[in-house]
């Protein structure tokens, strides 16, 4: 399984240097899933309300199916 990783919070646009214990979501359930990290759980929750409404810094498309952690 391959994971692509987005380390820029799509809510604030801030690049995250430390990912340990940061909230994230996993988009997709296939061999090419995308993990998106957030500065806070509040930002993750805002993103989950409308994933397509937030630009990803390094990836141009949203995968659709979302799992949050």
mmCIF file as Biopython writes it, N, C-alpha, C and O atoms, coordinates in Angstrom:
data_model
#
loop_
_atom_site.group_PDB
_atom_site.id
_atom_site.type_symbol
_atom_site.label_atom_id
_atom_site.label_alt_id
_atom_site.label_comp_id
_atom_site.label_asym_id
_atom_site.label_entity_id
_atom_site.label_seq_id
_atom_site.pdbx_PDB_ins_code
_atom_site.Cartn_x
_atom_site.Cartn_y
_atom_site.Cartn_z
_atom_site.occupancy
_atom_site.B_iso_or_equiv
_atom_site.auth_seq_id
_atom_site.auth_asym_id
_atom_site.pdbx_PDB_model_num
ATOM 1   N N  . UNK A ? 1  ? 0.844   -1.172 0.000  1.0 0.0 1  A 1 
ATOM 2   C CA . UNK A ? 1  ? 0.000   0.000  0.000  1.0 0.0 1  A 1 
ATOM 3   C C  . UNK A ? 1  ? 0.897   1.245  0.000  1.0 0.0 1  A 1 
ATOM 4   O O  . UNK A ? 1  ? 1.884   1.321  0.732  1.0 0.0 1  A 1 
ATOM 5   N N  . UNK A ? 2  ? 0.534   2.191  -0.819 1.0 0.0 2  A 1 
ATOM 6   C CA . UNK A ? 2  ? 1.271   3.444  -0.919 1.0 0.0 2  A 1 
ATOM 7   C C  . UNK A ? 2  ? 0.450   4.566  -0.310 1.0 0.0 2  A 1 
ATOM 8   O O  . UNK A ? 2  ? -0.752  4.675  -0.552 1.0 0.0 2  A 1 
ATOM 9   N N  . UNK A ? 3  ? 1.109   5.396  0.479  1.0 0.0 3  A 1 
ATOM 10  C CA . UNK A ? 3  ? 0.453   6.564  1.051  1.0 0.0 3  A 1 
ATOM 11  C C  . UNK A ? 3  ? 1.125   7.821  0.528  1.0 0.0 3  A 1 
ATOM 12  O O  . UNK A ? 3  ? 2.352   7.921  0.519  1.0 0.0 3  A 1 
ATOM 13  N N  . UNK A ? 4  ? 0.321   8.774  0.093  1.0 0.0 4  A 1 
ATOM 14  C CA . UNK A ? 4  ? 0.827   10.112 -0.188 1.0 0.0 4  A 1 
ATOM 15  C C  . UNK A ? 4  ? 0.545   10.922 1.067  1.0 0.0 4  A 1 
ATOM 16  O O  . UNK A ? 4  ? -0.475  10.708 1.722  1.0 0.0 4  A 1 
ATOM 17  N N  . UNK A ? 5  ? 1.429   11.845 1.413  1.0 0.0 5  A 1 
ATOM 18  C CA . UNK A ? 5  ? 1.293   12.591 2.655  1.0 0.0 5  A 1 
ATOM 19  C C  . UNK A ? 5  ? 1.268   14.087 2.378  1.0 0.0 5  A 1 
ATOM 20  O O  . UNK A ? 5  ? 2.173   14.631 1.746  1.0 0.0 5  A 1 
ATOM 21  N N  . UNK A ? 6  ? 0.212   14.743 2.865  1.0 0.0 6  A 1 
ATOM 22  C CA . UNK A ? 6  ? 0.080   16.194 2.774  1.0 0.0 6  A 1 
ATOM 23  C C  . UNK A ? 6  ? 0.423   16.764 4.147  1.0 0.0 6  A 1 
ATOM 24  O O  . UNK A ? 6  ? -0.290  16.515 5.120  1.0 0.0 6  A 1 
ATOM 25  N N  . UNK A ? 7  ? 1.509   17.527 4.230  1.0 0.0 7  A 1 
ATOM 26  C CA . UNK A ? 7  ? 1.962   18.072 5.513  1.0 0.0 7  A 1 
ATOM 27  C C  . UNK A ? 7  ? 1.629   19.547 5.684  1.0 0.0 7  A 1 
ATOM 28  O O  . UNK A ? 7  ? 2.060   20.168 6.655  1.0 0.0 7  A 1 
ATOM 29  N N  . UNK A ? 8  ? 0.877   20.110 4.763  1.0 0.0 8  A 1 
ATOM 30  C CA . UNK A ? 8  ? 0.423   21.492 4.883  1.0 0.0 8  A 1 
ATOM 31  C C  . UNK A ? 8  ? -1.048  21.480 5.277  1.0 0.0 8  A 1 
ATOM 32  O O  . UNK A ? 8  ? -1.882  20.929 4.559  1.0 0.0 8  A 1 
ATOM 33  N N  . UNK A ? 9  ? -1.362  22.082 6.409  1.0 0.0 9  A 1 
ATOM 34  C CA . UNK A ? 9  ? -2.738  22.129 6.893  1.0 0.0 9  A 1 
ATOM 35  C C  . UNK A ? 9  ? -3.577  22.894 5.865  1.0 0.0 9  A 1 
ATOM 36  O O  . UNK A ? 9  ? -3.307  24.068 5.610  1.0 0.0 9  A 1 
ATOM 37  N N  . UNK A ? 10 ? -4.602  22.247 5.262  1.0 0.0 10 A 1 
ATOM 38  C CA . UNK A ? 10 ? -5.388  22.927 4.228  1.0 0.0 10 A 1 
ATOM 39  C C  . UNK A ? 10 ? -6.265  24.060 4.763  1.0 0.0 10 A 1 
ATOM 40  O O  . UNK A ? 10 ? -6.788  24.847 3.974  1.0 0.0 10 A 1 
ATOM 41  N N  . UNK A ? 11 ? -6.435  24.160 6.060  1.0 0.0 11 A 1 
ATOM 42  C CA . UNK A ? 11 ? -7.229  25.241 6.638  1.0 0.0 11 A 1 
ATOM 43  C C  . UNK A ? 11 ? -6.377  26.499 6.792  1.0 0.0 11 A 1 
ATOM 44  O O  . UNK A ? 11 ? -6.798  27.588 6.403  1.0 0.0 11 A 1 
ATOM 45  N N  . UNK A ? 12 ? -5.170  26.348 7.364  1.0 0.0 12 A 1 
ATOM 46  C CA . UNK A ? 12 ? -4.322  27.512 7.647  1.0 0.0 12 A 1 
ATOM 47  C C  . UNK A ? 12 ? -3.241  27.751 6.601  1.0 0.0 12 A 1 
ATOM 48  O O  . UNK A ? 12 ? -2.718  28.859 6.488  1.0 0.0 12 A 1 
ATOM 49  N N  . UNK A ? 13 ? -2.905  26.707 5.830  1.0 0.0 13 A 1 
ATOM 50  C CA . UNK A ? 13 ? -1.826  26.826 4.857  1.0 0.0 13 A 1 
ATOM 51  C C  . UNK A ? 13 ? -0.447  26.695 5.481  1.0 0.0 13 A 1 
ATOM 52  O O  . UNK A ? 13 ? 0.562   26.878 4.800  1.0 0.0 13 A 1 
ATOM 53  N N  . UNK A ? 14 ? -0.392  26.380 6.770  1.0 0.0 14 A 1 
ATOM 54  C CA . UNK A ? 14 ? 0.888   26.249 7.462  1.0 0.0 14 A 1 
ATOM 55  C C  . UNK A ? 14 ? 1.484   24.862 7.243  1.0 0.0 14 A 1 
ATOM 56  O O  . UNK A ? 14 ? 0.800   23.849 7.387  1.0 0.0 14 A 1 
ATOM 57  N N  . UNK A ? 15 ? 2.772   24.833 6.890  1.0 0.0 15 A 1 
ATOM 58  C CA . UNK A ? 15 ? 3.497   23.583 6.723  1.0 0.0 15 A 1 
ATOM 59  C C  . UNK A ? 15 ? 3.885   23.052 8.096  1.0 0.0 15 A 1 
ATOM 60  O O  . UNK A ? 15 ? 4.440   23.781 8.918  1.0 0.0 15 A 1 
ATOM 61  N N  . UNK A ? 16 ? 3.592   21.783 8.338  1.0 0.0 16 A 1 
ATOM 62  C CA . UNK A ? 16 ? 3.860   21.176 9.638  1.0 0.0 16 A 1 
ATOM 63  C C  . UNK A ? 16 ? 5.195   20.438 9.609  1.0 0.0 16 A 1 
ATOM 64  O O  . UNK A ? 16 ? 5.425   19.594 8.743  1.0 0.0 16 A 1 
ATOM 65  N N  . UNK A ? 17 ? 6.064   20.756 10.548 1.0 0.0 17 A 1 
ATOM 66  C CA . UNK A ? 17 ? 7.369   20.108 10.638 1.0 0.0 17 A 1 
ATOM 67  C C  . UNK A ? 17 ? 7.319   18.841 11.484 1.0 0.0 17 A 1 
ATOM 68  O O  . UNK A ? 17 ? 8.058   17.888 11.238 1.0 0.0 17 A 1 
ATOM 69  N N  . UNK A ? 18 ? 6.447   18.841 12.472 1.0 0.0 18 A 1 
ATOM 70  C CA . UNK A ? 18 ? 6.341   17.729 13.401 1.0 0.0 18 A 1 
ATOM 71  C C  . UNK A ? 18 ? 4.968   17.099 13.212 1.0 0.0 18 A 1 
ATOM 72  O O  . UNK A ? 18 ? 3.956   17.780 13.375 1.0 0.0 18 A 1 
ATOM 73  N N  . UNK A ? 19 ? 4.910   15.815 12.874 1.0 0.0 19 A 1 
ATOM 74  C CA . UNK A ? 19 ? 3.638   15.163 12.583 1.0 0.0 19 A 1 
ATOM 75  C C  . UNK A ? 19 ? 3.171   14.240 13.700 1.0 0.0 19 A 1 
ATOM 76  O O  . UNK A ? 19 ? 2.006   13.841 13.725 1.0 0.0 19 A 1 
ATOM 77  N N  . UNK A ? 20 ? 4.049   13.902 14.609 1.0 0.0 20 A 1 
ATOM 78  C CA . UNK A ? 20 ? 3.707   12.989 15.695 1.0 0.0 20 A 1 
ATOM 79  C C  . UNK A ? 20 ? 2.567   13.571 16.531 1.0 0.0 20 A 1 
ATOM 80  O O  . UNK A ? 20 ? 2.640   14.720 16.969 1.0 0.0 20 A 1 
ATOM 81  N N  . UNK A ? 21 ? 1.540   12.799 16.748 1.0 0.0 21 A 1 
ATOM 82  C CA . UNK A ? 21 ? 0.370   13.170 17.554 1.0 0.0 21 A 1 
ATOM 83  C C  . UNK A ? 21 ? -0.487  14.277 16.947 1.0 0.0 21 A 1 
ATOM 84  O O  . UNK A ? 21 ? -1.360  14.815 17.628 1.0 0.0 21 A 1 
ATOM 85  N N  . UNK A ? 22 ? -0.257  14.627 15.681 1.0 0.0 22 A 1 
ATOM 86  C CA . UNK A ? 22 ? -1.093  15.629 15.026 1.0 0.0 22 A 1 
ATOM 87  C C  . UNK A ? 22 ? -2.331  14.927 14.445 1.0 0.0 22 A 1 
ATOM 88  O O  . UNK A ? 22 ? -2.231  13.791 13.981 1.0 0.0 22 A 1 
ATOM 89  N N  . UNK A ? 23 ? -3.501  15.597 14.468 1.0 0.0 23 A 1 
ATOM 90  C CA . UNK A ? 23 ? -4.695  14.996 13.873 1.0 0.0 23 A 1 
ATOM 91  C C  . UNK A ? 23 ? -4.531  14.874 12.355 1.0 0.0 23 A 1 
ATOM 92  O O  . UNK A ? 23 ? -3.829  15.665 11.725 1.0 0.0 23 A 1 
ATOM 93  N N  . UNK A ? 24 ? -5.190  13.873 11.791 1.0 0.0 24 A 1 
ATOM 94  C CA . UNK A ? 24 ? -5.093  13.644 10.350 1.0 0.0 24 A 1 
ATOM 95  C C  . UNK A ? 24 ? -6.338  12.941 9.835  1.0 0.0 24 A 1 
ATOM 96  O O  . UNK A ? 24 ? -7.141  12.422 10.609 1.0 0.0 24 A 1 
ATOM 97  N N  . UNK A ? 25 ? -6.482  12.934 8.529  1.0 0.0 25 A 1 
ATOM 98  C CA . UNK A ? 25 ? -7.497  12.127 7.853  1.0 0.0 25 A 1 
ATOM 99  C C  . UNK A ? 25 ? -6.803  11.319 6.774  1.0 0.0 25 A 1 
ATOM 100 O O  . UNK A ? 25 ? -5.743  11.698 6.277  1.0 0.0 25 A 1 
ATOM 101 N N  . UNK A ? 26 ? -7.415  10.203 6.422  1.0 0.0 26 A 1 
ATOM 102 C CA . UNK A ? 26 ? -6.934  9.390  5.317  1.0 0.0 26 A 1 
ATOM 103 C C  . UNK A ? 26 ? -8.020  9.405  4.256  1.0 0.0 26 A 1 
ATOM 104 O O  . UNK A ? 26 ? -9.150  8.986  4.510  1.0 0.0 26 A 1 
ATOM 105 N N  . UNK A ? 27 ? -7.684  9.881  3.082  1.0 0.0 27 A 1 
ATOM 106 C CA . UNK A ? 27 ? -8.640  9.902  1.968  1.0 0.0 27 A 1 
ATOM 107 C C  . UNK A ? 27 ? -8.328  8.739  1.050  1.0 0.0 27 A 1 
ATOM 108 O O  . UNK A ? 27 ? -7.186  8.552  0.630  1.0 0.0 27 A 1 
ATOM 109 N N  . UNK A ? 28 ? -9.346  7.963  0.746  1.0 0.0 28 A 1 
ATOM 110 C CA . UNK A ? 28 ? -9.201  6.821  -0.145 1.0 0.0 28 A 1 
ATOM 111 C C  . UNK A ? 28 ? -9.009  5.540  0.638  1.0 0.0 28 A 1 
ATOM 112 O O  . UNK A ? 28 ? -8.501  5.549  1.759  1.0 0.0 28 A 1 
ATOM 113 N N  . UNK A ? 29 ? -9.417  4.450  0.040  1.0 0.0 29 A 1 
ATOM 114 C CA . UNK A ? 29 ? -9.270  3.131  0.649  1.0 0.0 29 A 1 
ATOM 115 C C  . UNK A ? 29 ? -8.583  2.176  -0.309 1.0 0.0 29 A 1 
ATOM 116 O O  . UNK A ? 29 ? -8.767  0.962  -0.225 1.0 0.0 29 A 1 
ATOM 117 N N  . UNK A ? 30 ? -7.809  2.714  -1.201 1.0 0.0 30 A 1 
ATOM 118 C CA . UNK A ? 30 ? -7.200  1.866  -2.216 1.0 0.0 30 A 1 
ATOM 119 C C  . UNK A ? 30 ? -5.688  1.853  -2.057 1.0 0.0 30 A 1 
ATOM 120 O O  . UNK A ? 30 ? -5.169  2.182  -0.990 1.0 0.0 30 A 1 
ATOM 121 N N  . UNK A ? 31 ? -5.002  1.484  -3.087 1.0 0.0 31 A 1 
ATOM 122 C CA . UNK A ? 31 ? -3.539  1.380  -3.053 1.0 0.0 31 A 1 
ATOM 123 C C  . UNK A ? 31 ? -2.837  2.730  -3.086 1.0 0.0 31 A 1 
ATOM 124 O O  . UNK A ? 31 ? -1.614  2.785  -2.960 1.0 0.0 31 A 1 
ATOM 125 N N  . UNK A ? 32 ? -3.579  3.817  -3.251 1.0 0.0 32 A 1 
ATOM 126 C CA . UNK A ? 32 ? -2.972  5.148  -3.349 1.0 0.0 32 A 1 
ATOM 127 C C  . UNK A ? 32 ? -3.747  6.128  -2.470 1.0 0.0 32 A 1 
ATOM 128 O O  . UNK A ? 32 ? -4.415  7.032  -2.973 1.0 0.0 32 A 1 
ATOM 129 N N  . UNK A ? 33 ? -3.650  5.942  -1.157 1.0 0.0 33 A 1 
ATOM 130 C CA . UNK A ? 33 ? -4.374  6.793  -0.211 1.0 0.0 33 A 1 
ATOM 131 C C  . UNK A ? 33 ? -3.579  8.054  0.106  1.0 0.0 33 A 1 
ATOM 132 O O  . UNK A ? 33 ? -2.353  8.081  -0.008 1.0 0.0 33 A 1 
ATOM 133 N N  . UNK A ? 34 ? -4.304  9.096  0.505  1.0 0.0 34 A 1 
ATOM 134 C CA . UNK A ? 34 ? -3.699  10.375 0.856  1.0 0.0 34 A 1 
ATOM 135 C C  . UNK A ? 34 ? -3.933  10.641 2.339  1.0 0.0 34 A 1 
ATOM 136 O O  . UNK A ? 34 ? -5.072  10.608 2.806  1.0 0.0 34 A 1 
ATOM 137 N N  . UNK A ? 35 ? -2.850  10.907 3.084  1.0 0.0 35 A 1 
ATOM 138 C CA . UNK A ? 35 ? -2.943  11.287 4.491  1.0 0.0 35 A 1 
ATOM 139 C C  . UNK A ? 35 ? -2.751  12.795 4.571  1.0 0.0 35 A 1 
ATOM 140 O O  . UNK A ? 35 ? -1.769  13.330 4.057  1.0 0.0 35 A 1 
ATOM 141 N N  . UNK A ? 36 ? -3.695  13.480 5.219  1.0 0.0 36 A 1 
ATOM 142 C CA . UNK A ? 36 ? -3.634  14.931 5.361  1.0 0.0 36 A 1 
ATOM 143 C C  . UNK A ? 36 ? -3.523  15.252 6.851  1.0 0.0 36 A 1 
ATOM 144 O O  . UNK A ? 36 ? -4.373  14.850 7.645  1.0 0.0 36 A 1 
ATOM 145 N N  . UNK A ? 37 ? -2.468  15.979 7.222  1.0 0.0 37 A 1 
ATOM 146 C CA . UNK A ? 37 ? -2.240  16.354 8.623  1.0 0.0 37 A 1 
ATOM 147 C C  . UNK A ? 37 ? -2.752  17.766 8.892  1.0 0.0 37 A 1 
ATOM 148 O O  . UNK A ? 37 ? -2.784  18.611 7.997  1.0 0.0 37 A 1 
ATOM 149 N N  . UNK A ? 38 ? -3.151  18.007 10.142 1.0 0.0 38 A 1 
ATOM 150 C CA . UNK A ? 38 ? -3.724  19.283 10.570 1.0 0.0 38 A 1 
ATOM 151 C C  . UNK A ? 38 ? -3.039  19.790 11.830 1.0 0.0 38 A 1 
ATOM 152 O O  . UNK A ? 38 ? -2.512  19.008 12.622 1.0 0.0 38 A 1 
ATOM 153 N N  . UNK A ? 39 ? -3.051  21.112 12.008 1.0 0.0 39 A 1 
ATOM 154 C CA . UNK A ? 39 ? -2.500  21.741 13.217 1.0 0.0 39 A 1 
ATOM 155 C C  . UNK A ? 39 ? -3.335  21.427 14.448 1.0 0.0 39 A 1 
ATOM 156 O O  . UNK A ? 39 ? -2.800  21.345 15.553 1.0 0.0 39 A 1 
ATOM 157 N N  . UNK A ? 40 ? -4.640  21.252 14.272 1.0 0.0 40 A 1 
ATOM 158 C CA . UNK A ? 40 ? -5.517  21.035 15.418 1.0 0.0 40 A 1 
ATOM 159 C C  . UNK A ? 40 ? -6.713  20.174 15.010 1.0 0.0 40 A 1 
ATOM 160 O O  . UNK A ? 40 ? -7.011  20.012 13.827 1.0 0.0 40 A 1 
ATOM 161 N N  . UNK A ? 41 ? -7.382  19.633 16.015 1.0 0.0 41 A 1 
ATOM 162 C CA . UNK A ? 41 ? -8.600  18.867 15.750 1.0 0.0 41 A 1 
ATOM 163 C C  . UNK A ? 41 ? -9.695  19.771 15.197 1.0 0.0 41 A 1 
ATOM 164 O O  . UNK A ? 41 ? -10.517 19.335 14.391 1.0 0.0 41 A 1 
ATOM 165 N N  . UNK A ? 42 ? -9.707  21.015 15.626 1.0 0.0 42 A 1 
ATOM 166 C CA . UNK A ? 42 ? -10.691 21.969 15.107 1.0 0.0 42 A 1 
ATOM 167 C C  . UNK A ? 42 ? -10.508 22.150 13.597 1.0 0.0 42 A 1 
ATOM 168 O O  . UNK A ? 42 ? -11.489 22.163 12.854 1.0 0.0 42 A 1 
ATOM 169 N N  . UNK A ? 43 ? -9.267  22.289 13.141 1.0 0.0 43 A 1 
ATOM 170 C CA . UNK A ? 43 ? -9.012  22.420 11.699 1.0 0.0 43 A 1 
ATOM 171 C C  . UNK A ? 43 ? -9.429  21.155 10.963 1.0 0.0 43 A 1 
ATOM 172 O O  . UNK A ? 43 ? -10.007 21.228 9.878  1.0 0.0 43 A 1 
ATOM 173 N N  . UNK A ? 44 ? -9.138  19.987 11.551 1.0 0.0 44 A 1 
ATOM 174 C CA . UNK A ? 44 ? -9.547  18.727 10.926 1.0 0.0 44 A 1 
ATOM 175 C C  . UNK A ? 44 ? -11.061 18.677 10.790 1.0 0.0 44 A 1 
ATOM 176 O O  . UNK A ? 44 ? -11.579 18.284 9.745  1.0 0.0 44 A 1 
ATOM 177 N N  . UNK A ? 45 ? -11.776 19.075 11.847 1.0 0.0 45 A 1 
ATOM 178 C CA . UNK A ? 45 ? -13.240 19.049 11.809 1.0 0.0 45 A 1 
ATOM 179 C C  . UNK A ? 45 ? -13.796 20.014 10.765 1.0 0.0 45 A 1 
ATOM 180 O O  . UNK A ? 45 ? -14.760 19.690 10.071 1.0 0.0 45 A 1 
ATOM 181 N N  . UNK A ? 46 ? -13.194 21.199 10.650 1.0 0.0 46 A 1 
ATOM 182 C CA . UNK A ? 46 ? -13.608 22.151 9.611  1.0 0.0 46 A 1 
ATOM 183 C C  . UNK A ? 46 ? -13.401 21.556 8.227  1.0 0.0 46 A 1 
ATOM 184 O O  . UNK A ? 46 ? -14.254 21.700 7.351  1.0 0.0 46 A 1 
ATOM 185 N N  . UNK A ? 47 ? -12.285 20.897 8.031  1.0 0.0 47 A 1 
ATOM 186 C CA . UNK A ? 47 ? -11.995 20.258 6.749  1.0 0.0 47 A 1 
ATOM 187 C C  . UNK A ? 47 ? -13.029 19.183 6.443  1.0 0.0 47 A 1 
ATOM 188 O O  . UNK A ? 47 ? -13.513 19.096 5.314  1.0 0.0 47 A 1 
ATOM 189 N N  . UNK A ? 48 ? -13.372 18.371 7.426  1.0 0.0 48 A 1 
ATOM 190 C CA . UNK A ? 48 ? -14.297 17.259 7.213  1.0 0.0 48 A 1 
ATOM 191 C C  . UNK A ? 48 ? -15.708 17.732 6.857  1.0 0.0 48 A 1 
ATOM 192 O O  . UNK A ? 48 ? -16.471 16.990 6.239  1.0 0.0 48 A 1 
ATOM 193 N N  . UNK A ? 49 ? -16.058 18.956 7.241  1.0 0.0 49 A 1 
ATOM 194 C CA . UNK A ? 49 ? -17.366 19.499 6.876  1.0 0.0 49 A 1 
ATOM 195 C C  . UNK A ? 49 ? -17.502 19.686 5.368  1.0 0.0 49 A 1 
ATOM 196 O O  . UNK A ? 49 ? -18.597 19.549 4.823  1.0 0.0 49 A 1 
ATOM 197 N N  . UNK A ? 50 ? -16.385 20.000 4.683  1.0 0.0 50 A 1 
ATOM 198 C CA . UNK A ? 50 ? -16.415 20.223 3.234  1.0 0.0 50 A 1 
ATOM 199 C C  . UNK A ? 50 ? -15.014 20.035 2.656  1.0 0.0 50 A 1 
ATOM 200 O O  . UNK A ? 50 ? -14.343 21.022 2.350  1.0 0.0 50 A 1 
ATOM 201 N N  . UNK A ? 51 ? -14.554 18.785 2.497  1.0 0.0 51 A 1 
ATOM 202 C CA . UNK A ? 51 ? -13.187 18.549 2.015  1.0 0.0 51 A 1 
ATOM 203 C C  . UNK A ? 51 ? -12.878 19.225 0.677  1.0 0.0 51 A 1 
ATOM 204 O O  . UNK A ? 51 ? -11.782 19.758 0.500  1.0 0.0 51 A 1 
ATOM 205 N N  . UNK A ? 52 ? -13.804 19.211 -0.247 1.0 0.0 52 A 1 
ATOM 206 C CA . UNK A ? 52 ? -13.541 19.787 -1.568 1.0 0.0 52 A 1 
ATOM 207 C C  . UNK A ? 52 ? -13.427 21.308 -1.527 1.0 0.0 52 A 1 
ATOM 208 O O  . UNK A ? 52 ? -12.949 21.913 -2.486 1.0 0.0 52 A 1 
ATOM 209 N N  . UNK A ? 53 ? -13.855 21.932 -0.440 1.0 0.0 53 A 1 
ATOM 210 C CA . UNK A ? 53 ? -13.802 23.374 -0.318 1.0 0.0 53 A 1 
ATOM 211 C C  . UNK A ? 53 ? -12.461 23.906 0.150  1.0 0.0 53 A 1 
ATOM 212 O O  . UNK A ? 53 ? -12.296 25.116 0.303  1.0 0.0 53 A 1 
ATOM 213 N N  . UNK A ? 54 ? -11.500 23.020 0.381  1.0 0.0 54 A 1 
ATOM 214 C CA . UNK A ? 54 ? -10.189 23.422 0.890  1.0 0.0 54 A 1 
ATOM 215 C C  . UNK A ? 54 ? -9.098  22.932 -0.042 1.0 0.0 54 A 1 
ATOM 216 O O  . UNK A ? 54 ? -9.016  21.746 -0.361 1.0 0.0 54 A 1 
ATOM 217 N N  . UNK A ? 55 ? -8.265  23.860 -0.471 1.0 0.0 55 A 1 
ATOM 218 C CA . UNK A ? 55 ? -7.183  23.546 -1.408 1.0 0.0 55 A 1 
ATOM 219 C C  . UNK A ? 55 ? -6.071  22.768 -0.702 1.0 0.0 55 A 1 
ATOM 220 O O  . UNK A ? 55 ? -5.650  23.112 0.403  1.0 0.0 55 A 1 
ATOM 221 N N  . UNK A ? 56 ? -5.612  21.717 -1.368 1.0 0.0 56 A 1 
ATOM 222 C CA . UNK A ? 56 ? -4.455  20.977 -0.879 1.0 0.0 56 A 1 
ATOM 223 C C  . UNK A ? 56 ? -3.202  21.577 -1.494 1.0 0.0 56 A 1 
ATOM 224 O O  . UNK A ? 56 ? -3.185  21.892 -2.684 1.0 0.0 56 A 1 
ATOM 225 N N  . UNK A ? 57 ? -2.168  21.735 -0.705 1.0 0.0 57 A 1 
ATOM 226 C CA . UNK A ? 57 ? -0.934  22.369 -1.164 1.0 0.0 57 A 1 
ATOM 227 C C  . UNK A ? 57 ? -0.198  21.527 -2.203 1.0 0.0 57 A 1 
ATOM 228 O O  . UNK A ? 57 ? 0.276   22.061 -3.206 1.0 0.0 57 A 1 
ATOM 229 N N  . UNK A ? 58 ? -0.099  20.227 -1.976 1.0 0.0 58 A 1 
ATOM 230 C CA . UNK A ? 58 ? 0.742   19.386 -2.819 1.0 0.0 58 A 1 
ATOM 231 C C  . UNK A ? 58 ? -0.024  18.433 -3.730 1.0 0.0 58 A 1 
ATOM 232 O O  . UNK A ? 58 ? 0.576   17.789 -4.591 1.0 0.0 58 A 1 
ATOM 233 N N  . UNK A ? 59 ? -1.333  18.335 -3.553 1.0 0.0 59 A 1 
ATOM 234 C CA . UNK A ? 59 ? -2.127  17.425 -4.373 1.0 0.0 59 A 1 
ATOM 235 C C  . UNK A ? 59 ? -3.345  18.166 -4.898 1.0 0.0 59 A 1 
ATOM 236 O O  . UNK A ? 59 ? -3.998  18.901 -4.158 1.0 0.0 59 A 1 
ATOM 237 N N  . UNK A ? 60 ? -3.644  17.977 -6.155 1.0 0.0 60 A 1 
ATOM 238 C CA . UNK A ? 60 ? -4.702  18.745 -6.789 1.0 0.0 60 A 1 
ATOM 239 C C  . UNK A ? 60 ? -6.092  18.175 -6.659 1.0 0.0 60 A 1 
ATOM 240 O O  . UNK A ? 60 ? -7.065  18.844 -7.008 1.0 0.0 60 A 1 
ATOM 241 N N  . UNK A ? 61 ? -6.214  16.949 -6.164 1.0 0.0 61 A 1 
ATOM 242 C CA . UNK A ? 61 ? -7.537  16.349 -6.105 1.0 0.0 61 A 1 
ATOM 243 C C  . UNK A ? 61 ? -7.776  15.705 -4.754 1.0 0.0 61 A 1 
ATOM 244 O O  . UNK A ? 61 ? -6.845  15.283 -4.068 1.0 0.0 61 A 1 
ATOM 245 N N  . UNK A ? 62 ? -9.034  15.641 -4.394 1.0 0.0 62 A 1 
ATOM 246 C CA . UNK A ? 62 ? -9.458  14.947 -3.188 1.0 0.0 62 A 1 
ATOM 247 C C  . UNK A ? 62 ? -9.906  13.559 -3.600 1.0 0.0 62 A 1 
ATOM 248 O O  . UNK A ? 62 ? -10.473 13.374 -4.677 1.0 0.0 62 A 1 
ATOM 249 N N  . UNK A ? 63 ? -9.652  12.591 -2.746 1.0 0.0 63 A 1 
ATOM 250 C CA . UNK A ? 63 ? -9.937  11.202 -3.080 1.0 0.0 63 A 1 
ATOM 251 C C  . UNK A ? 63 ? -11.378 10.792 -2.810 1.0 0.0 63 A 1 
ATOM 252 O O  . UNK A ? 63 ? -11.826 9.768  -3.326 1.0 0.0 63 A 1 
ATOM 253 N N  . UNK A ? 64 ? -12.106 11.551 -2.026 1.0 0.0 64 A 1 
ATOM 254 C CA . UNK A ? 64 ? -13.506 11.226 -1.788 1.0 0.0 64 A 1 
ATOM 255 C C  . UNK A ? 64 ? -13.759 10.582 -0.441 1.0 0.0 64 A 1 
ATOM 256 O O  . UNK A ? 64 ? -14.252 11.249 0.468  1.0 0.0 64 A 1 
ATOM 257 N N  . UNK A ? 65 ? -13.441 9.310  -0.282 1.0 0.0 65 A 1 
ATOM 258 C CA . UNK A ? 65 ? -13.682 8.606  0.970  1.0 0.0 65 A 1 
ATOM 259 C C  . UNK A ? 65 ? -12.704 9.102  2.020  1.0 0.0 65 A 1 
ATOM 260 O O  . UNK A ? 65 ? -11.496 9.140  1.785  1.0 0.0 65 A 1 
ATOM 261 N N  . UNK A ? 66 ? -13.232 9.486  3.187  1.0 0.0 66 A 1 
ATOM 262 C CA . UNK A ? 66 ? -12.374 10.057 4.218  1.0 0.0 66 A 1 
ATOM 263 C C  . UNK A ? 66 ? -12.522 9.292  5.537  1.0 0.0 66 A 1 
ATOM 264 O O  . UNK A ? 66 ? -13.631 9.007  5.987  1.0 0.0 66 A 1 
ATOM 265 N N  . UNK A ? 67 ? -11.389 8.972  6.136  1.0 0.0 67 A 1 
ATOM 266 C CA . UNK A ? 67 ? -11.344 8.400  7.479  1.0 0.0 67 A 1 
ATOM 267 C C  . UNK A ? 67 ? -10.614 9.399  8.351  1.0 0.0 67 A 1 
ATOM 268 O O  . UNK A ? 67 ? -9.563  9.897  7.948  1.0 0.0 67 A 1 
ATOM 269 N N  . UNK A ? 68 ? -11.130 9.715  9.537  1.0 0.0 68 A 1 
ATOM 270 C CA . UNK A ? 68 ? -10.409 10.659 10.381 1.0 0.0 68 A 1 
ATOM 271 C C  . UNK A ? 68 ? -9.788  9.948  11.571 1.0 0.0 68 A 1 
ATOM 272 O O  . UNK A ? 68 ? -10.270 8.910  12.024 1.0 0.0 68 A 1 
ATOM 273 N N  . UNK A ? 69 ? -8.713  10.530 12.061 1.0 0.0 69 A 1 
ATOM 274 C CA . UNK A ? 69 ? -7.983  9.975  13.210 1.0 0.0 69 A 1 
ATOM 275 C C  . UNK A ? 69 ? -7.681  11.062 14.190 1.0 0.0 69 A 1 
ATOM 276 O O  . UNK A ? 69 ? -7.071  10.805 15.229 1.0 0.0 69 A 1 
#
